[in-house]
Amino acid sequence: MEIRDYQVDDEIGWVRCRVLSFLDTAYFDNVLQKKETYAQPAIELVAIENEQIIGLIDIEYEVQPQTVCSQGEGLGGMIWHIAVHPDYQRKGIGHLLLQEAEKRAKEKKLNRLEAWTRDDQWVNNWYISNQFSIVNSYLQVFIDGEELKQSVTSEIPELYPIQVFAHYVGKEQEKMKERFTRVHECFCFEKKLM
């Protein structure tokens, strides 16, 4: 296996790897058709085996504080994507990608990494096992069907909401979880870089 910089002609393999790796997670419906580009500089790495992308990590990083990350002080990097193809999971590839990305982040004088993820316990355990700490959270709420009729209306004539994706940052999280069928707690993880 080789870890190297992402190249433009890697895009199809990058998208396929990300889609397949997200299918068994709470982000199953967060499908991208092309790789994102970033306003700020980024560390973009892929893991390659047999000419196939089997893992990836993208970290957009700050050159001015508080331009990418939402927590902490100094210069940070936001992990926007980290994924390992399902056929290669549980082999340490995500950890190796993170290690290489951390090395490069330190060279760029970043003092921390930040990542937001939903409430898949195995994903959260992975971040914790890699020395990240939870520093914040909020709820992501998906509303449709009868739940939508009871909670969301449109002020625009003849515009009828079919689905709603909402962020709930209030203090009554348990009530939101009871009221709606699909609610995910979204956690912010942070890792200090020494």
trRosetta pair geometry for C-beta under 8 A, 3 or more apart (Angstrom, degrees):
i j d omega theta_ij theta_ji phi_ij phi_ji
1 47 5.8 1 -178 -176 114 100
1 48 6.9 153 -159 75 62 45
1 49 4.7 -36 -101 -76 78 104
1 54 7.2 -81 -128 54 114 134
1 93 7.0 -113 -174 -112 161 103
1 96 7.8 87 112 95 134 162
2 47 7.2 158 82 -156 42 53
2 48 4.8 -19 63 59 94 99
2 49 7.5 160 19 -74 69 54
3 45 5.7 16 -178 178 97 120
3 46 7.3 179 -146 89 57 37
3 47 5.2 -27 -94 -98 77 71
3 48 7.7 169 -87 14 27 75
3 55 8.0 -40 -105 81 93 115
3 96 6.3 -155 -51 137 142 106
3 97 6.3 -177 -126 -98 130 64
3 100 5.1 -173 129 -20 148 167
4 7 8.0 -6 119 -24 113 100
4 45 6.9 163 87 -150 23 77
4 46 6.4 -21 64 61 71 80
4 48 6.6 -12 22 2 107 121
5 44 6.6 63 -163 82 70 76
5 45 6.4 -63 -106 -104 35 60
5 46 7.7 24 131 19 17 83
6 10 5.4 -129 -159 61 73 145
6 14 6.7 43 -138 -85 118 139
6 35 7.8 174 179 -172 144 161
6 44 3.8 -58 21 132 128 107
6 45 6.4 -122 -32 -85 84 9
6 46 5.2 103 -90 -23 72 104
6 56 7.2 54 -84 -140 116 104
6 58 7.6 4 -22 -89 152 90
7 10 4.9 108 60 -15 69 106
8 11 6.5 -12 179 -32 49 107
10 13 5.4 -70 -169 55 66 109
10 14 5.2 74 133 -35 91 106
10 46 5.7 -141 -172 -27 152 163
10 53 6.0 100 -167 -66 102 135
11 14 5.5 -56 -142 35 29 115
11 15 6.3 27 161 -18 66 105
11 34 6.4 -5 -177 -153 124 75
11 35 5.0 -123 -133 0 87 118
12 15 5.9 -54 -148 36 29 109
12 16 6.4 27 154 -16 64 108
13 16 5.7 -55 -144 39 32 111
13 17 6.2 34 157 -21 66 107
13 46 7.6 69 107 -156 116 147
13 52 6.4 -172 -144 -159 126 54
13 53 3.6 124 143 11 114 118
14 17 6.0 -58 -149 36 26 110
14 18 6.4 22 156 -16 63 109
14 35 5.1 19 101 -78 140 125
14 46 6.5 -93 -91 -96 93 126
14 53 5.7 -59 -73 135 49 172
14 56 5.6 87 -139 -89 85 156
15 18 5.9 -59 -148 39 29 109
15 19 6.2 27 158 -19 66 109
15 32 6.1 -126 -131 96 92 93
15 33 6.9 22 -148 -173 142 22
15 34 6.5 -50 -81 -113 133 24
15 35 6.3 -117 -62 -53 86 76
16 19 5.9 -55 -143 37 28 109
16 20 6.2 21 162 -12 65 111
16 53 7.4 126 64 65 96 110
17 20 6.2 -63 -147 41 25 105
17 21 6.1 17 160 -15 64 115
17 46 8.0 134 31 -142 163 102
17 53 4.7 -94 -36 112 141 103
17 54 6.6 179 -122 -132 126 14
17 55 6.8 -154 -180 -77 141 15
17 56 5.8 123 99 -9 137 115
17 83 5.7 138 134 109 91 119
17 84 7.7 -52 -179 -155 106 17
17 85 5.0 -74 -136 -69 85 89
18 21 6.0 -64 -144 40 25 106
18 22 6.2 16 162 -15 64 114
18 32 6.4 -6 103 42 142 114
18 56 6.5 -48 -65 50 91 137
18 81 6.2 -33 -115 -162 125 130
18 83 4.7 143 -111 27 59 167
19 22 6.2 -69 -149 38 24 105
19 23 7.0 45 153 -49 61 93
19 31 5.9 40 -118 -133 100 86
19 32 7.4 -134 -68 47 88 69
20 23 6.0 -32 -157 -7 34 117
20 85 5.8 22 90 -139 130 70
20 86 5.6 -111 150 -3 102 102
21 25 7.7 16 139 -9 64 125
21 83 3.8 144 72 -170 153 103
21 84 5.7 130 -118 62 135 37
21 85 6.0 -93 -64 -94 99 25
21 86 6.1 -177 -100 -47 55 70
21 89 7.4 139 -129 -68 94 117
22 25 5.2 -77 -157 42 54 116
22 27 4.7 -73 -158 98 112 102
22 28 6.0 168 140 -101 83 36
22 30 6.2 -103 178 64 151 92
22 31 7.7 -174 82 -86 138 59
22 83 6.7 -50 -45 -117 82 128
23 28 5.5 54 -150 -129 35 90
23 86 7.4 -40 45 -51 113 134
24 28 7.2 87 -42 -87 9 106
24 86 7.0 96 5 -103 126 123
25 28 6.1 171 66 -52 57 71
25 118 7.2 130 160 59 98 117
25 120 5.0 -59 -146 -54 85 154
25 123 6.5 61 -133 -47 121 137
26 118 3.8 -117 89 105 136 143
26 119 6.1 75 -39 51 164 65
26 120 5.1 -153 -5 -46 102 93
26 184 5.1 123 175 -118 140 140
27 30 4.2 -44 -174 24 91 125
27 117 7.9 -75 -39 -150 125 76
27 118 6.1 170 -50 11 83 128
32 35 7.1 80 135 -93 137 30
32 36 6.9 -79 -142 -38 149 86
36 58 7.3 126 64 143 105 167
36 80 6.7 -91 67 139 145 148
36 81 7.6 158 30 -24 117 128
38 41 7.4 13 100 128 124 6
38 42 4.5 109 35 -45 150 129
38 58 7.6 173 -44 173 129 116
38 60 4.2 -170 -148 -105 146 119
38 80 7.6 -165 -87 -10 118 154
39 60 7.6 52 47 -160 66 138
40 60 5.1 100 68 178 103 99
40 61 6.3 -140 130 71 122 39
40 62 6.4 -32 -167 -98 158 37
40 63 6.6 -173 -153 1 106 91
40 67 6.3 126 -75 117 138 116
40 68 5.4 -83 26 -67 155 124
41 60 7.4 144 88 -154 37 62
41 61 5.9 -34 84 58 88 89
41 63 6.6 77 14 -43 112 112
41 108 7.8 -160 103 -145 136 148
42 58 6.0 -4 179 -169 128 84
42 59 6.2 159 -159 83 74 45
42 60 4.6 -39 -96 -97 98 59
42 61 6.7 149 -106 7 40 77
43 57 7.4 -11 113 113 96 98
43 58 7.4 160 85 -155 58 37
43 59 4.4 2 52 56 101 103
43 61 6.7 48 -9 -20 94 121
43 77 6.9 6 17 -155 116 145
43 101 5.2 130 123 -142 139 86
43 104 4.9 138 -123 102 135 136
43 105 6.4 -83 -18 -65 155 78
43 108 7.8 -140 -56 -4 115 146
44 56 7.9 -10 -171 -168 73 96
44 57 7.7 -173 -143 93 37 54
44 58 5.0 8 -111 -113 80 80
44 59 7.8 -158 -68 31 48 58
45 56 6.9 165 91 -151 57 52
45 57 5.1 4 56 55 99 91
45 58 7.9 -169 27 -74 59 44
45 97 5.8 170 98 -151 125 89
45 100 5.9 137 -133 100 168 125
45 101 5.9 -131 10 -71 136 92
46 53 5.0 -58 -169 -131 125 105
46 55 6.8 147 -165 85 52 57
46 56 5.0 -16 -108 -100 71 81
47 53 7.1 103 69 -160 54 60
47 54 5.2 -67 100 69 101 83
47 55 3.5 22 31 52 123 105
47 56 7.1 -127 14 -58 77 41
47 84 7.5 1 45 -117 139 85
47 88 7.9 -168 105 132 131 154
47 93 5.2 167 108 -168 176 112
47 96 7.0 87 -97 89 131 116
47 97 5.8 -88 -42 -72 113 107
48 51 6.8 3 -176 -117 108 19
48 52 6.9 148 -153 69 65 35
48 53 6.2 -40 -96 -96 69 50
48 54 7.0 133 -122 13 18 88
49 52 6.1 -30 71 59 63 86
49 54 5.1 0 23 -7 105 140
49 88 7.2 148 30 -103 141 144
52 85 7.6 6 138 -36 114 165
53 56 6.4 22 176 -56 119 104
53 85 7.4 139 113 -45 62 120
54 84 6.6 16 149 -159 73 71
54 85 4.5 -83 -149 18 62 122
54 87 7.5 -87 -137 74 105 92
54 88 4.4 49 -180 7 120 164
54 93 6.4 -85 118 -155 104 163
55 83 6.6 -174 -145 96 55 54
55 84 4.4 -8 -102 -107 97 73
55 85 6.7 -101 -59 0 57 78
55 88 6.7 -107 -47 100 98 135
55 93 4.4 -164 -52 148 154 122
55 94 6.4 -149 -146 -75 130 54
55 96 7.9 85 95 68 161 99
55 97 5.3 -138 140 -50 125 138
56 81 6.1 -10 113 124 109 112
56 82 7.0 -163 96 -136 61 36
56 83 5.4 7 51 52 92 88
56 97 7.1 101 146 -142 8 152
57 79 6.7 -47 -163 -142 94 100
57 81 6.8 -180 -142 97 32 68
57 82 4.6 14 -109 -107 83 83
57 94 7.9 118 -67 -147 112 64
57 97 4.3 149 -17 156 126 119
57 98 6.6 164 -99 -75 159 53
57 101 5.1 -88 114 -53 142 145
58 79 7.3 119 79 -158 54 53
58 80 4.8 -42 96 59 108 100
58 81 4.4 39 29 44 108 97
58 82 7.7 -146 27 -62 60 56
59 77 4.3 30 170 164 115 121
59 78 6.5 160 -155 74 64 38
59 79 5.3 -30 -97 -92 86 57
59 80 7.1 170 -101 8 29 78
59 101 5.5 120 -7 -171 137 125
59 105 6.6 -49 120 -79 156 115
59 113 6.7 -57 -134 -132 133 109
60 68 5.2 -160 114 -145 102 140
60 77 6.8 167 83 -158 35 72
60 78 5.2 -12 59 56 87 98
60 80 5.9 47 -2 -26 102 121
61 68 6.5 -153 -154 41 15 162
61 75 6.9 48 174 167 97 100
61 76 7.1 -147 -142 115 74 36
61 77 3.8 -30 -97 -101 93 90
61 78 7.4 -178 -83 17 44 64
61 105 6.7 177 -95 -126 143 88
61 108 6.2 73 119 115 161 149
61 110 5.6 -85 -149 -81 129 134
62 65 6.1 72 153 -102 148 28
62 66 7.4 79 -128 18 149 22
62 67 5.0 135 -128 49 97 95
62 68 4.7 -145 -65 20 86 108
62 69 6.3 -74 -34 5 128 97
62 75 4.7 -157 83 -148 104 76
62 76 5.6 47 10 50 123 56
62 77 7.1 -136 7 -75 75 48
62 110 7.4 118 46 -113 83 97
63 67 7.4 -29 46 48 60 146
63 75 7.2 20 -111 -129 19 125
64 67 4.9 71 75 -24 90 134
64 75 8.0 141 89 -102 2 92
65 73 6.6 2 -150 -164 140 55
65 74 6.1 -142 -101 165 116 6
65 75 6.1 -102 -82 -76 71 53
65 76 7.8 69 -133 5 68 85
66 69 6.9 -83 -110 69 37 74
68 76 6.7 -148 77 85 101 86
68 77 7.2 -5 100 -132 142 32
68 78 4.9 -138 151 -7 106 118
69 72 6.3 -23 131 51 139 103
69 76 3.7 1 -19 82 156 134
69 77 7.3 25 -58 40 117 9
69 78 5.4 -177 -83 -63 72 95
69 112 7.5 92 -138 91 169 106
69 114 4.6 123 -134 14 109 146
70 114 7.0 171 36 166 72 160
70 136 7.6 -86 106 48 117 158
70 188 6.9 -95 71 -125 116 149
71 76 7.6 96 73 -74 71 175
71 112 8.0 -91 97 120 96 146
71 114 5.7 152 42 -111 106 134
71 135 5.2 83 -146 110 158 144
71 136 6.3 -161 -79 -6 126 127
71 188 6.0 139 -30 149 137 140
71 190 5.5 -100 95 -74 142 137
72 76 5.7 105 78 -62 130 139
72 111 7.6 -164 161 93 133 105
72 112 5.1 -79 173 53 172 157
72 114 7.1 -153 14 -66 125 119
72 135 7.8 -10 -45 175 90 171
72 190 6.2 151 -43 -146 127 144
73 111 8.0 -17 93 75 61 141
74 110 7.9 125 131 -161 104 46
74 111 4.2 12 112 29 147 138
74 112 7.0 110 76 7 112 100
75 108 7.7 -121 130 127 139 91
75 109 6.2 56 57 111 142 84
75 110 5.0 -106 113 -115 97 59
75 111 6.1 108 59 8 66 86
76 110 6.0 89 -129 -162 23 103
76 111 6.8 -59 -80 60 66 72
76 112 4.7 -29 -113 74 99 89
76 113 6.7 153 -168 -101 86 22
76 114 5.5 39 163 -10 135 108
77 101 8.0 -166 123 162 152 106
77 105 5.1 -100 -1 -125 150 123
77 108 7.9 84 -64 78 125 132
77 110 4.9 0 -23 -148 104 160
77 112 7.5 -170 28 98 69 49
77 113 5.0 -29 70 -112 94 74
77 114 7.1 175 85 24 43 73
78 113 7.7 149 -95 -164 18 66
78 114 5.2 -30 -106 72 65 97
78 115 7.2 135 -165 -87 57 48
79 82 5.6 -10 177 -29 121 112
79 101 7.8 79 -102 139 101 157
79 113 5.9 47 -32 175 103 111
79 114 7.0 -161 14 88 79 42
79 115 3.9 -16 56 -91 116 104
82 94 6.1 82 162 -146 113 100
82 97 6.7 157 -145 103 99 135
82 98 7.1 26 -134 -72 143 92
82 115 7.4 -24 4 -129 124 141
84 88 5.5 -118 171 91 100 96
84 89 5.0 130 102 -91 118 72
84 91 7.9 -173 178 43 145 90
84 93 4.8 127 -123 81 128 120
84 94 5.0 -91 -35 -55 126 92
84 97 7.9 -163 -74 -1 97 138
85 88 4.8 57 68 23 92 106
85 89 7.3 -142 88 -38 42 79
86 89 5.7 -31 -143 -6 37 118
88 91 5.7 -75 178 28 67 133
88 93 5.6 26 141 -9 113 153
89 93 7.6 -96 -107 37 36 114
89 94 7.8 23 -131 -22 72 114
92 95 4.8 -53 -162 43 69 119
92 96 5.9 72 139 -26 85 100
93 96 5.6 -54 -147 37 34 111
93 97 6.4 36 153 -19 66 104
94 97 5.7 -53 -149 36 31 112
94 98 6.3 32 152 -19 64 107
94 126 6.7 -8 110 -173 149 136
95 98 5.6 -55 -148 37 30 112
95 99 6.3 35 152 -23 65 104
95 130 6.5 -162 -116 -95 83 117
96 99 5.6 -48 -145 32 32 114
96 100 6.6 28 157 -14 64 104
97 100 6.1 -58 -151 38 30 106
97 101 6.2 27 153 -17 65 111
98 101 5.6 -59 -144 41 31 111
98 102 6.1 34 156 -23 67 105
98 130 5.9 -13 128 -159 165 148
99 102 5.8 -54 -147 34 28 111
99 103 6.6 33 153 -22 62 103
100 103 5.6 -49 -152 30 33 115
100 104 6.6 27 152 -12 64 106
101 104 5.8 -58 -151 41 33 108
101 105 6.1 37 150 -24 67 107
101 113 7.8 76 124 -103 113 146
102 105 5.4 -52 -142 35 33 114
102 106 6.4 35 157 -20 65 102
102 113 7.1 -81 -99 -31 83 139
102 191 7.9 -61 -106 112 118 136
102 193 6.3 -180 -158 -116 93 114
103 106 6.0 -56 -154 33 27 110
103 107 6.8 29 148 -19 61 105
104 107 5.5 -51 -151 33 37 115
104 108 6.6 26 152 -11 66 107
105 108 5.8 -64 -153 43 33 105
105 110 4.2 -60 177 49 91 131
105 113 6.4 -31 -148 -69 172 104
105 193 6.0 -139 110 -88 117 164
106 109 7.5 44 -177 -77 36 22
106 110 6.8 -86 -77 52 31 79
106 193 5.5 -154 -82 167 88 130
110 113 7.2 63 137 -66 134 68
110 193 6.0 62 103 34 82 150
111 192 6.7 -23 158 -153 76 73
111 193 5.7 -161 -166 53 28 93
112 190 5.7 0 178 -173 125 98
112 191 6.3 161 -158 82 73 47
112 192 5.2 -39 -100 -108 93 46
112 193 5.8 -160 -82 3 31 86
113 132 7.6 -73 85 -102 101 106
113 190 7.1 163 84 -153 50 50
113 191 4.8 -1 53 53 96 100
113 193 6.7 83 -17 -45 86 109
114 188 6.4 -15 -167 -171 100 97
114 189 7.0 153 -158 83 48 54
114 190 5.2 -14 -102 -101 74 78
115 127 6.6 -149 72 -115 132 130
115 132 6.9 -40 38 -136 113 155
115 188 7.4 155 81 -155 39 51
115 189 4.8 -13 62 59 90 103
115 190 8.0 179 23 -76 65 37
116 186 5.8 21 180 169 103 104
116 187 6.9 170 -149 85 56 42
116 188 5.3 -26 -95 -97 79 67
116 189 7.6 180 -83 17 28 74
117 120 7.2 -70 155 36 112 94
117 123 5.4 -134 156 136 145 131
117 124 6.9 -170 92 -75 123 69
117 127 7.0 -176 28 -38 140 141
117 186 7.0 -176 96 -153 21 68
117 187 5.9 -20 64 58 71 88
117 189 6.9 1 18 -3 104 116
118 123 7.5 55 67 66 65 147
118 140 6.8 -68 -106 33 105 132
118 184 4.3 -21 -151 170 114 136
118 185 7.1 122 -161 75 60 46
118 186 5.5 -40 -97 -100 58 69
118 187 7.6 118 -139 13 10 80
119 124 7.1 -4 -146 -37 42 131
119 184 5.2 -164 13 -162 104 79
119 185 4.5 76 -66 52 124 84
119 186 7.5 -88 -35 -71 80 34
119 187 7.1 108 -83 -17 64 105
120 123 4.0 64 82 10 108 112
120 124 6.7 170 84 -10 55 84
121 124 5.6 -57 -145 41 33 110
121 125 6.0 37 155 -22 68 106
122 125 5.5 -49 -144 36 31 115
122 126 6.6 40 151 -26 61 100
123 126 5.6 -49 -155 27 34 115
123 127 6.9 32 150 -15 64 100
124 127 5.8 -51 -153 35 36 109
124 128 6.4 33 151 -16 67 107
124 134 7.8 8 -154 -71 109 116
124 187 6.3 61 -110 40 110 155
124 189 7.8 177 -135 -67 67 127
125 128 5.6 -56 -145 41 34 111
125 129 6.0 33 156 -20 68 107
126 129 5.8 -56 -144 38 28 109
126 130 6.4 13 157 -6 63 111
127 130 5.9 -71 -150 47 29 102
127 132 4.0 -55 171 56 91 136
127 189 4.5 -74 177 -127 145 166
128 131 7.9 61 -178 -64 33 12
128 132 6.2 -86 -80 64 33 79
128 133 7.7 70 -115 -95 72 40
128 189 8.0 -119 -61 -128 58 127
130 191 7.1 -47 122 -90 88 147
131 191 5.6 85 105 -133 84 110
132 189 3.9 32 160 174 132 117
132 190 6.3 144 -158 66 83 23
132 191 4.4 -66 -95 -60 71 97
133 189 6.7 147 70 -153 27 69
133 190 5.8 -31 61 62 80 79
133 191 7.4 137 10 -85 71 52
134 137 6.8 -2 -175 -46 115 107
134 187 5.2 -59 -128 -166 106 118
134 188 7.0 105 -157 73 60 55
134 189 6.0 -44 -91 -96 51 66
135 188 5.2 -63 64 100 85 103
135 189 7.2 120 9 -134 87 18
135 190 4.7 19 -13 4 136 121
136 187 7.5 145 84 -161 50 50
136 188 4.0 13 57 36 93 127
137 185 5.4 10 180 178 128 100
137 186 6.2 159 -155 80 72 49
137 187 4.8 -24 -97 -102 102 59
137 188 6.6 -150 -71 10 49 76
138 167 5.8 28 133 -173 133 97
138 168 6.4 175 175 80 90 50
138 169 4.6 -31 -130 -98 125 72
138 185 7.6 167 88 -153 23 62
138 186 5.7 -17 65 57 71 100
139 167 7.1 142 81 -162 56 49
139 168 4.1 -13 65 58 110 103
139 169 7.7 -157 30 -67 74 35
139 173 5.7 160 -44 -134 128 95
139 176 5.6 128 98 107 171 148
139 177 7.5 -131 -123 -62 141 82
139 183 5.5 -14 -168 -172 118 102
139 184 6.9 146 -157 77 64 42
139 185 5.9 -45 -99 -100 67 55
139 186 7.0 143 -124 9 14 86
140 165 7.0 -9 -175 -172 95 88
140 166 7.5 156 -159 82 49 42
140 167 6.1 -28 -102 -101 61 63
140 168 7.8 -166 -75 18 15 79
140 183 7.2 156 79 -159 50 52
140 184 4.7 -12 58 62 100 96
140 185 7.9 168 17 -103 77 8
140 186 5.1 72 -21 -35 107 120
141 164 7.7 -1 108 110 90 96
141 165 7.5 154 82 -159 52 41
141 166 4.7 -22 64 66 101 93
141 167 7.5 169 17 -93 86 13
141 168 5.4 55 -19 -18 124 114
141 176 6.2 -93 -86 179 132 117
141 180 5.4 68 -156 77 106 166
141 182 7.4 126 -160 96 48 69
141 183 5.2 -9 -106 -110 74 84
142 163 7.2 -17 -170 -171 85 101
142 164 7.4 158 -157 85 40 56
142 165 5.8 -11 -104 -105 70 70
142 180 7.4 155 65 163 51 128
142 181 7.9 -60 80 76 91 81
142 182 4.1 -24 57 94 111 122
142 183 7.6 -153 24 -75 71 41
143 147 5.1 -128 -152 116 83 112
143 148 4.9 130 144 -84 94 76
143 151 6.1 -92 -159 71 149 131
143 152 6.2 123 111 -12 142 131
143 163 7.0 149 81 -162 55 53
143 164 4.3 -9 58 59 104 103
143 165 7.9 -170 21 -74 74 27
143 166 6.7 12 -1 7 116 114
143 180 5.9 -73 -92 -130 85 129
144 147 6.6 46 59 58 30 102
144 148 5.1 -4 -140 -33 23 127
144 162 6.7 9 -133 150 101 58
144 163 4.5 -20 -85 -107 110 76
144 164 7.2 175 -66 20 62 66
145 148 6.0 124 53 12 31 100
145 149 7.5 -64 135 -3 39 98
146 149 5.5 -52 -149 34 40 113
146 150 6.3 29 156 -13 69 110
147 150 6.0 -67 -152 42 29 106
147 151 6.2 -12 164 10 66 122
147 179 7.5 119 -141 149 109 78
147 180 5.6 93 -161 -121 147 77
147 181 6.6 -131 -41 1 151 95
148 151 6.4 -86 -140 50 24 89
148 152 5.3 -47 -162 42 70 110
148 161 6.1 -145 -176 108 123 108
148 162 7.5 19 163 176 172 18
148 163 7.1 -97 -85 -108 145 31
148 164 6.2 147 -118 5 102 107
151 179 7.8 100 -77 156 142 125
152 161 5.3 -52 121 67 123 156
152 164 5.3 153 -56 -37 170 154
153 161 7.6 -158 -133 15 15 118
154 159 4.4 -127 154 92 158 96
154 160 6.5 -130 12 -95 136 27
154 161 5.8 159 -49 -25 107 92
156 159 3.9 22 88 20 111 134
161 164 5.8 16 177 -57 135 99
167 186 8.0 -55 -127 28 94 139
168 173 7.1 143 113 -109 121 69
168 176 5.2 151 118 -120 172 164
168 183 7.9 -23 26 -143 133 112
170 173 7.3 177 86 -58 73 62
170 176 7.6 136 60 -41 108 130
172 175 4.3 -10 158 27 108 121
172 176 6.4 122 110 -22 78 89
173 176 5.6 -57 -153 36 37 113
173 177 6.3 36 152 -20 70 105
173 185 7.4 43 -168 -98 136 104
174 177 5.6 -53 -148 36 35 112
174 178 6.4 33 153 -18 66 105
175 178 5.7 -55 -148 38 33 110
175 179 6.1 29 156 -21 67 111
176 179 5.8 -57 -141 37 30 110
176 180 6.3 -17 175 20 67 108
176 183 5.8 140 131 -126 94 151
177 180 7.3 -74 -130 54 19 77
177 183 4.9 -137 -108 73 62 149
180 183 5.2 108 84 -51 107 106
